[in-house]
Amino acid sequence: MKIMIGQYEASLYEENGGWTGAISLGFRPDGKRNRPKRKGKHKTEVKRKLKQLVADLEKGIETDDKYTVAACVDDFLAKGLKGKSENTHKVYRSLAKNHITPKIGRIKLKELTADHVDDWLGEMARERSTETVRRSHNLLTRSIRMAARRDKVGRNVSELVDAPDGCVGRPSKSLTLRQAAKLIETAQRHDAPWRLGAYVVLCLMSGIRTEEARALTWTDVDLDKAVVYVLRAERHGGDTKTRTSRRGLAIAKQAVTALSAHKARQAVERLAASEMWHERDLVFCQEDGSGLSADQVCNEFQKITKAAGLGDQWVPRELRHTFVSLLSDHGVTIDKIADLVGHAGTHTTETVYRHRLKPVITGGAEVMDTIFKTKSA
């Protein structure tokens, strides 16, 4: 059966218990016929799909009835993240694998509606954190936006939906003074199998971020003057989180002792590795001098917390939270703490790190020396 859909001639015929419609668009550059098809149970359904096909053609949209949401997101992951860090790629791949593909990945992109997106986000919000919900929505929106720029879809239905709030995530914790003292004692054990004891002591007693500690080089450390210069971070581009994050920090005596012992141990490892050593001048590294990933640091840190009797549910960033809490508990003002942790103002210090913030003034390293000297006495 021949029919006209706009200016295009289409064929309708029965096939496999249903109906198939096809529009002839001439020949492709490879000489094969360009004849896109649409299928359905009834003629009316097929006609509706053919009309949509023609509407897309007139808008310049490349019609592909098999192009799914999953394929759209995969294309974005392959082409839309150029120049981004490996960690960003890893996060987005995980979001796609765990939250998009299993739920709405099979839907044809052209058939995806705002209701589909709304229902998907609503279901996710009942089980996942707000951050996960919003990041997943952002990934879908950016993926469809790229597809629209490549004429694979007419509009971005994901932009029509607002991401709801998800479940409240686990808030960061801070160690008590007793727990912190036990952790430091355990971290500095001479017979310990772990290599990051000095990392734990430094982060807890200086409040530097875990990505700043991983990027720290020996050139940035002056053990004679007891100063550490935070100039870079293990982030995309190597920059610190903010401009004010670039700072010099006086470090407590225990941190100097721990770093000195760590440096001596590392010198032995460098000699043992010989030509296999990766000379990056990193303070905290693997046995061959190469850098540490965030997961490696976390796993090692949890071994130390477990050995200290604190369990393995702690993460490295909570050393920074502990630093803020202990300083505040011992009379350091919020603005002074903000300076020490590299915040541009006190807002983040108050809202993110407000475990026990109290007002009055003193300094960072001196207070830490006083805190743990008092504890050990």
ZIDA-V118751 format. One record per residue. N is the residue number from 1. RES is the residue in one small letter. PHI is phi in whole degrees, 0 to 359 (none if undefined). PSI is psi in degrees with one decimal (none if undefined). OMEGA is omega as a letter, one per 30 degrees, with the letter a starting at -180 (NA if undefined). Layout:
n->N res->RES phi->PHI psi->PSI omega->OMEGA
n->N res->RES phi->PHI psi->PSI omega->OMEGA
This chain:
n->1 res->m phi->none psi->125.1 omega->l
n->2 res->k phi->261 psi->133.0 omega->l
n->3 res->i phi->222 psi->163.9 omega->l
n->4 res->m phi->252 psi->129.4 omega->l
n->5 res->i phi->244 psi->98.9 omega->a
n->6 res->g phi->64 psi->-126.4 omega->l
n->7 res->q phi->266 psi->4.8 omega->a
n->8 res->y phi->254 psi->140.3 omega->l
n->9 res->e phi->270 psi->130.8 omega->a
n->10 res->a phi->237 psi->155.9 omega->l
n->11 res->s phi->245 psi->138.1 omega->l
n->12 res->l phi->239 psi->132.1 omega->l
n->13 res->y phi->206 psi->153.9 omega->l
n->14 res->e phi->283 psi->142.6 omega->a
n->15 res->e phi->201 psi->125.4 omega->l
n->16 res->n phi->52 psi->44.0 omega->l
n->17 res->g phi->80 psi->4.1 omega->l
n->18 res->g phi->223 psi->-156.2 omega->a
n->19 res->w phi->234 psi->146.9 omega->l
n->20 res->t phi->233 psi->137.2 omega->l
n->21 res->g phi->238 psi->143.2 omega->a
n->22 res->a phi->220 psi->142.7 omega->l
n->23 res->i phi->244 psi->132.3 omega->a
n->24 res->s phi->271 psi->122.2 omega->a
n->25 res->l phi->243 psi->24.0 omega->l
n->26 res->g phi->85 psi->-138.0 omega->a
n->27 res->f phi->234 psi->148.8 omega->l
n->28 res->r phi->280 psi->168.9 omega->l
n->29 res->p phi->300 psi->-25.7 omega->l
n->30 res->d phi->275 psi->3.8 omega->l
n->31 res->g phi->93 psi->-7.9 omega->l
n->32 res->k phi->277 psi->153.0 omega->a
n->33 res->r phi->292 psi->137.5 omega->l
n->34 res->n phi->261 psi->98.0 omega->a
n->35 res->r phi->222 psi->74.4 omega->a
n->36 res->p phi->298 psi->144.0 omega->a
n->37 res->k phi->238 psi->154.9 omega->l
n->38 res->r phi->226 psi->141.2 omega->a
n->39 res->k phi->238 psi->155.1 omega->l
n->40 res->g phi->190 psi->172.2 omega->a
n->41 res->k phi->282 psi->-28.0 omega->a
n->42 res->h phi->231 psi->156.5 omega->l
n->43 res->k phi->300 psi->-39.3 omega->a
n->44 res->t phi->299 psi->-42.2 omega->l
n->45 res->e phi->296 psi->-42.8 omega->a
n->46 res->v phi->294 psi->-41.3 omega->l
n->47 res->k phi->300 psi->-41.7 omega->l
n->48 res->r phi->298 psi->-42.4 omega->l
n->49 res->k phi->293 psi->-36.6 omega->l
n->50 res->l phi->292 psi->-37.6 omega->l
n->51 res->k phi->296 psi->-39.5 omega->l
n->52 res->q phi->293 psi->-37.9 omega->l
n->53 res->l phi->300 psi->-44.9 omega->l
n->54 res->v phi->294 psi->-41.4 omega->l
n->55 res->a phi->300 psi->-40.2 omega->l
n->56 res->d phi->294 psi->-41.0 omega->l
n->57 res->l phi->300 psi->-42.0 omega->a
n->58 res->e phi->290 psi->-22.8 omega->l
n->59 res->k phi->272 psi->-3.0 omega->a
n->60 res->g phi->84 psi->14.2 omega->a
n->61 res->i phi->275 psi->129.5 omega->l
n->62 res->e phi->283 psi->111.3 omega->a
n->63 res->t phi->278 psi->130.4 omega->l
n->64 res->d phi->216 psi->101.4 omega->a
n->65 res->d phi->292 psi->-10.8 omega->a
n->66 res->k phi->256 psi->0.3 omega->a
n->67 res->y phi->283 psi->112.4 omega->a
n->68 res->t phi->263 psi->170.0 omega->l
n->69 res->v phi->299 psi->-41.5 omega->l
n->70 res->a phi->300 psi->-43.3 omega->l
n->71 res->a phi->295 psi->-37.7 omega->l
n->72 res->c phi->298 psi->-46.2 omega->l
n->73 res->v phi->293 psi->-40.2 omega->l
n->74 res->d phi->300 psi->-40.5 omega->l
n->75 res->d phi->298 psi->-40.9 omega->l
n->76 res->f phi->294 psi->-42.1 omega->l
n->77 res->l phi->297 psi->-32.7 omega->a
n->78 res->a phi->279 psi->-32.8 omega->a
n->79 res->k phi->239 psi->-18.2 omega->a
n->80 res->g phi->262 psi->1.4 omega->a
n->81 res->l phi->242 psi->25.9 omega->a
n->82 res->k phi->298 psi->134.0 omega->l
n->83 res->g phi->87 psi->-6.5 omega->l
n->84 res->k phi->275 psi->158.4 omega->a
n->85 res->s phi->290 psi->161.1 omega->l
n->86 res->e phi->297 psi->-33.2 omega->l
n->87 res->n phi->295 psi->-38.9 omega->l
n->88 res->t phi->296 psi->-43.5 omega->l
n->89 res->h phi->301 psi->-43.4 omega->a
n->90 res->k phi->297 psi->-44.0 omega->a
n->91 res->v phi->297 psi->-46.9 omega->a
n->92 res->y phi->293 psi->-38.4 omega->l
n->93 res->r phi->298 psi->-39.6 omega->l
n->94 res->s phi->295 psi->-42.4 omega->l
n->95 res->l phi->298 psi->-43.3 omega->l
n->96 res->a phi->296 psi->-46.5 omega->a
n->97 res->k phi->294 psi->-40.6 omega->a
n->98 res->n phi->265 psi->-25.6 omega->a
n->99 res->h phi->236 psi->-23.7 omega->a
n->100 res->i phi->258 psi->-58.1 omega->a
n->101 res->t phi->303 psi->-45.9 omega->a
n->102 res->p phi->292 psi->-23.7 omega->a
n->103 res->k phi->262 psi->-49.0 omega->a
n->104 res->i phi->231 psi->8.4 omega->a
n->105 res->g phi->297 psi->-29.7 omega->a
n->106 res->r phi->278 psi->-13.1 omega->a
n->107 res->i phi->292 psi->134.5 omega->l
n->108 res->k phi->297 psi->136.2 omega->a
n->109 res->l phi->302 psi->-39.4 omega->a
n->110 res->k phi->289 psi->-18.4 omega->a
n->111 res->e phi->262 psi->-3.7 omega->l
n->112 res->l phi->291 psi->131.5 omega->a
n->113 res->t phi->243 psi->166.8 omega->l
n->114 res->a phi->298 psi->-33.2 omega->l
n->115 res->d phi->295 psi->-39.9 omega->l
n->116 res->h phi->303 psi->-48.5 omega->a
n->117 res->v phi->295 psi->-42.2 omega->a
n->118 res->d phi->298 psi->-45.2 omega->a
n->119 res->d phi->294 psi->-41.5 omega->l
n->120 res->w phi->298 psi->-46.9 omega->a
n->121 res->l phi->295 psi->-39.3 omega->l
n->122 res->g phi->297 psi->-41.0 omega->l
n->123 res->e phi->294 psi->-42.7 omega->a
n->124 res->m phi->295 psi->-38.3 omega->a
n->125 res->a phi->296 psi->-23.2 omega->l
n->126 res->r phi->285 psi->-16.7 omega->a
n->127 res->e phi->235 psi->-18.8 omega->a
n->128 res->r phi->243 psi->163.1 omega->a
n->129 res->s phi->289 psi->161.2 omega->l
n->130 res->t phi->302 psi->-41.0 omega->a
n->131 res->e phi->298 psi->-43.2 omega->l
n->132 res->t phi->296 psi->-42.6 omega->l
n->133 res->v phi->299 psi->-46.9 omega->a
n->134 res->r phi->289 psi->-37.2 omega->l
n->135 res->r phi->294 psi->-40.1 omega->l
n->136 res->s phi->295 psi->-43.0 omega->l
n->137 res->h phi->297 psi->-41.3 omega->l
n->138 res->n phi->299 psi->-41.7 omega->l
n->139 res->l phi->297 psi->-44.9 omega->l
n->140 res->l phi->297 psi->-44.5 omega->a
n->141 res->t phi->299 psi->-46.2 omega->a
n->142 res->r phi->293 psi->-35.4 omega->l
n->143 res->s phi->295 psi->-46.6 omega->a
n->144 res->i phi->291 psi->-34.5 omega->l
n->145 res->r phi->299 psi->-41.2 omega->l
n->146 res->m phi->293 psi->-39.4 omega->l
n->147 res->a phi->297 psi->-38.7 omega->l
n->148 res->a phi->294 psi->-37.7 omega->l
n->149 res->r phi->293 psi->-22.8 omega->l
n->150 res->r phi->260 psi->16.0 omega->l
n->151 res->d phi->60 psi->35.7 omega->l
n->152 res->k phi->261 psi->-12.1 omega->l
n->153 res->v phi->206 psi->153.4 omega->a
n->154 res->g phi->282 psi->-43.4 omega->a
n->155 res->r phi->216 psi->162.7 omega->a
n->156 res->n phi->261 psi->96.1 omega->a
n->157 res->v phi->291 psi->-21.3 omega->l
n->158 res->s phi->293 psi->-28.1 omega->l
n->159 res->e phi->287 psi->-12.1 omega->a
n->160 res->l phi->273 psi->-4.9 omega->a
n->161 res->v phi->241 psi->136.9 omega->l
n->162 res->d phi->266 psi->135.7 omega->l
n->163 res->a phi->287 psi->130.2 omega->l
n->164 res->p phi->281 psi->165.9 omega->l
n->165 res->d phi->289 psi->141.4 omega->l
n->166 res->g phi->263 psi->-159.6 omega->l
n->167 res->c phi->288 psi->155.7 omega->l
n->168 res->v phi->286 psi->122.4 omega->a
n->169 res->g phi->286 psi->169.7 omega->l
n->170 res->r phi->291 psi->119.9 omega->l
n->171 res->p phi->289 psi->151.0 omega->l
n->172 res->s phi->294 psi->146.4 omega->a
n->173 res->k phi->251 psi->169.1 omega->l
n->174 res->s phi->229 psi->147.9 omega->l
n->175 res->l phi->285 psi->148.0 omega->l
n->176 res->t phi->286 psi->169.4 omega->l
n->177 res->l phi->300 psi->-42.4 omega->l
n->178 res->r phi->297 psi->-43.6 omega->l
n->179 res->q phi->295 psi->-42.0 omega->a
n->180 res->a phi->298 psi->-42.7 omega->l
n->181 res->a phi->297 psi->-40.5 omega->l
n->182 res->k phi->294 psi->-39.2 omega->l
n->183 res->l phi->295 psi->-43.8 omega->l
n->184 res->i phi->297 psi->-43.2 omega->l
n->185 res->e phi->300 psi->-44.3 omega->a
n->186 res->t phi->292 psi->-41.3 omega->a
n->187 res->a phi->298 psi->-30.0 omega->a
n->188 res->q phi->263 psi->11.1 omega->l
n->189 res->r phi->300 psi->130.0 omega->a
n->190 res->h phi->289 psi->-27.1 omega->a
n->191 res->d phi->265 psi->11.0 omega->a
n->192 res->a phi->287 psi->144.4 omega->l
n->193 res->p phi->280 psi->-10.8 omega->a
n->194 res->w phi->271 psi->159.6 omega->a
n->195 res->r phi->249 psi->-3.1 omega->a
n->196 res->l phi->248 psi->28.9 omega->l
n->197 res->g phi->299 psi->-42.3 omega->l
n->198 res->a phi->294 psi->-33.0 omega->l
n->199 res->y phi->301 psi->-46.8 omega->a
n->200 res->v phi->298 psi->-46.5 omega->a
n->201 res->v phi->297 psi->-46.5 omega->a
n->202 res->l phi->297 psi->-48.5 omega->a
n->203 res->c phi->296 psi->-39.5 omega->a
n->204 res->l phi->290 psi->-34.8 omega->a
n->205 res->m phi->265 psi->-4.4 omega->l
n->206 res->s phi->234 psi->-18.4 omega->l
n->207 res->g phi->76 psi->14.4 omega->l
n->208 res->i phi->287 psi->150.3 omega->a
n->209 res->r phi->291 psi->154.9 omega->a
n->210 res->t phi->297 psi->-36.2 omega->l
n->211 res->e phi->287 psi->-25.2 omega->l
n->212 res->e phi->287 psi->-39.9 omega->l
n->213 res->a phi->294 psi->-38.0 omega->a
n->214 res->r phi->292 psi->-25.6 omega->a
n->215 res->a phi->266 psi->-4.2 omega->a
n->216 res->l phi->294 psi->133.9 omega->l
n->217 res->t phi->247 psi->162.3 omega->a
n->218 res->w phi->294 psi->-23.7 omega->l
n->219 res->t phi->296 psi->-26.9 omega->a
n->220 res->d phi->275 psi->-3.1 omega->a
n->221 res->v phi->246 psi->126.2 omega->l
n->222 res->d phi->243 psi->96.1 omega->a
n->223 res->l phi->290 psi->-28.8 omega->l
n->224 res->d phi->293 psi->-40.4 omega->l
n->225 res->k phi->267 psi->-3.9 omega->a
n->226 res->a phi->58 psi->50.9 omega->a
n->227 res->v phi->227 psi->139.5 omega->l
n->228 res->v phi->240 psi->130.7 omega->l
n->229 res->y phi->257 psi->117.5 omega->l
n->230 res->v phi->268 psi->106.7 omega->a
n->231 res->l phi->240 psi->-14.4 omega->a
n->232 res->r phi->206 psi->175.0 omega->l
n->233 res->a phi->209 psi->156.8 omega->l
n->234 res->e phi->281 psi->70.4 omega->l
n->235 res->r phi->231 psi->168.8 omega->l
n->236 res->h phi->300 psi->123.8 omega->a
n->237 res->g phi->91 psi->-14.1 omega->l
n->238 res->g phi->80 psi->3.2 omega->a
n->239 res->d phi->277 psi->158.0 omega->l
n->240 res->t phi->290 psi->166.0 omega->a
n->241 res->k phi->300 psi->-42.7 omega->l
n->242 res->t phi->223 psi->169.6 omega->l
n->243 res->r phi->297 psi->-38.3 omega->a
n->244 res->t phi->287 psi->-10.8 omega->l
n->245 res->s phi->289 psi->-19.5 omega->l
n->246 res->r phi->283 psi->110.7 omega->a
n->247 res->r phi->204 psi->158.6 omega->l
n->248 res->g phi->256 psi->134.8 omega->a
n->249 res->l phi->235 psi->127.0 omega->l
n->250 res->a phi->289 psi->138.0 omega->a
n->251 res->i phi->244 psi->150.3 omega->a
n->252 res->a phi->294 psi->158.1 omega->a
n->253 res->k phi->300 psi->-39.3 omega->l
n->254 res->q phi->296 psi->-34.7 omega->l
n->255 res->a phi->293 psi->-39.2 omega->l
n->256 res->v phi->298 psi->-45.2 omega->l
n->257 res->t phi->299 psi->-45.4 omega->a
n->258 res->a phi->296 psi->-41.7 omega->a
n->259 res->l phi->292 psi->-37.1 omega->l
n->260 res->s phi->297 psi->-45.9 omega->l
n->261 res->a phi->295 psi->-38.2 omega->l
n->262 res->h phi->295 psi->-40.8 omega->a
n->263 res->k phi->295 psi->-39.9 omega->l
n->264 res->a phi->295 psi->-40.6 omega->l
n->265 res->r phi->295 psi->-40.8 omega->a
n->266 res->q phi->295 psi->-34.3 omega->l
n->267 res->a phi->297 psi->-38.1 omega->l
n->268 res->v phi->295 psi->-42.1 omega->l
n->269 res->e phi->295 psi->-37.7 omega->l
n->270 res->r phi->297 psi->-42.4 omega->l
n->271 res->l phi->295 psi->-40.4 omega->a
n->272 res->a phi->293 psi->-36.5 omega->a
n->273 res->a phi->285 psi->-27.5 omega->l
n->274 res->s phi->55 psi->-126.5 omega->a
n->275 res->e phi->289 psi->-10.4 omega->l
n->276 res->m phi->279 psi->-5.8 omega->a
n->277 res->w phi->287 psi->132.9 omega->l
n->278 res->h phi->267 psi->103.5 omega->a
n->279 res->e phi->279 psi->94.4 omega->l
n->280 res->r phi->241 psi->0.6 omega->l
n->281 res->d phi->65 psi->20.1 omega->a
n->282 res->l phi->289 psi->138.9 omega->l
n->283 res->v phi->290 psi->-45.1 omega->a
n->284 res->f phi->245 psi->117.3 omega->a
n->285 res->c phi->209 psi->178.7 omega->l
n->286 res->q phi->279 psi->177.2 omega->a
n->287 res->e phi->294 psi->-14.3 omega->l
n->288 res->d phi->254 psi->10.7 omega->l
n->289 res->g phi->89 psi->-7.9 omega->a
n->290 res->s phi->283 psi->163.2 omega->a
n->291 res->g phi->290 psi->163.8 omega->l
n->292 res->l phi->255 psi->141.0 omega->l
n->293 res->s phi->275 psi->164.6 omega->l
n->294 res->a phi->298 psi->-37.9 omega->l
n->295 res->d phi->294 psi->-39.7 omega->l
n->296 res->q phi->297 psi->-42.8 omega->l
n->297 res->v phi->296 psi->-43.1 omega->a
n->298 res->c phi->297 psi->-44.9 omega->l
n->299 res->n phi->298 psi->-42.8 omega->l
n->300 res->e phi->293 psi->-40.6 omega->l
n->301 res->f phi->298 psi->-42.3 omega->a
n->302 res->q phi->291 psi->-25.5 omega->l
n->303 res->k phi->295 psi->-39.1 omega->a
n->304 res->i phi->289 psi->-43.4 omega->l
n->305 res->t phi->296 psi->-36.3 omega->l
n->306 res->k phi->293 psi->-42.5 omega->l
n->307 res->a phi->295 psi->-26.9 omega->l
n->308 res->a phi->278 psi->0.7 omega->l
n->309 res->g phi->80 psi->19.2 omega->a
n->310 res->l phi->257 psi->0.5 omega->a
n->311 res->g phi->83 psi->179.1 omega->a
n->312 res->d phi->243 psi->29.6 omega->a
n->313 res->q phi->258 psi->16.7 omega->l
n->314 res->w phi->261 psi->153.8 omega->l
n->315 res->v phi->233 psi->155.4 omega->a
n->316 res->p phi->305 psi->-34.5 omega->a
n->317 res->r phi->298 psi->-19.6 omega->a
n->318 res->e phi->284 psi->-10.3 omega->l
n->319 res->l phi->294 psi->-39.3 omega->l
n->320 res->r phi->294 psi->-41.3 omega->l
n->321 res->h phi->297 psi->-38.6 omega->l
n->322 res->t phi->295 psi->-43.0 omega->l
n->323 res->f phi->305 psi->-48.0 omega->a
n->324 res->v phi->297 psi->-45.7 omega->a
n->325 res->s phi->296 psi->-43.3 omega->a
n->326 res->l phi->293 psi->-41.2 omega->l
n->327 res->l phi->298 psi->-46.1 omega->a
n->328 res->s phi->297 psi->-39.4 omega->a
n->329 res->d phi->294 psi->-20.6 omega->a
n->330 res->h phi->250 psi->26.3 omega->l
n->331 res->g phi->93 psi->11.2 omega->l
n->332 res->v phi->274 psi->135.8 omega->a
n->333 res->t phi->291 psi->158.9 omega->a
n->334 res->i phi->298 psi->-41.8 omega->a
n->335 res->d phi->293 psi->-34.2 omega->l
n->336 res->k phi->292 psi->-42.0 omega->l
n->337 res->i phi->298 psi->-41.5 omega->l
n->338 res->a phi->301 psi->-40.6 omega->l
n->339 res->d phi->296 psi->-43.4 omega->a
n->340 res->l phi->294 psi->-37.3 omega->a
n->341 res->v phi->268 psi->0.8 omega->l
n->342 res->g phi->82 psi->28.2 omega->l
n->343 res->h phi->271 psi->142.9 omega->a
n->344 res->a phi->291 psi->-28.7 omega->l
n->345 res->g phi->212 psi->-169.8 omega->a
n->346 res->t phi->266 psi->-7.0 omega->a
n->347 res->h phi->300 psi->-50.9 omega->a
n->348 res->t phi->296 psi->-40.2 omega->l
n->349 res->t phi->300 psi->-40.6 omega->a
n->350 res->e phi->285 psi->-39.2 omega->a
n->351 res->t phi->272 psi->-38.3 omega->a
n->352 res->v phi->268 psi->-34.4 omega->a
n->353 res->y phi->248 psi->22.8 omega->a
n->354 res->r phi->274 psi->66.5 omega->l
n->355 res->h phi->283 psi->-48.3 omega->l
n->356 res->r phi->206 psi->61.4 omega->a
n->357 res->l phi->285 psi->130.7 omega->l
n->358 res->k phi->224 psi->150.8 omega->a
n->359 res->p phi->266 psi->143.4 omega->l
n->360 res->v phi->158 psi->178.1 omega->a
n->361 res->i phi->230 psi->146.4 omega->l
n->362 res->t phi->191 psi->-163.2 omega->a
n->363 res->g phi->248 psi->176.8 omega->a
n->364 res->g phi->280 psi->-67.3 omega->a
n->365 res->a phi->298 psi->-40.8 omega->a
n->366 res->e phi->299 psi->-41.0 omega->l
n->367 res->v phi->295 psi->-42.4 omega->l
n->368 res->m phi->298 psi->-42.6 omega->l
n->369 res->d phi->301 psi->-42.5 omega->a
n->370 res->t phi->294 psi->-43.6 omega->a
n->371 res->i phi->303 psi->-53.5 omega->a
n->372 res->f phi->278 psi->-19.7 omega->l
n->373 res->k phi->290 psi->-42.1 omega->l
n->374 res->t phi->297 psi->-41.2 omega->a
n->375 res->k phi->294 psi->-40.4 omega->a
n->376 res->s phi->280 psi->-13.6 omega->a
n->377 res->a phi->288 psi->none omega->NA
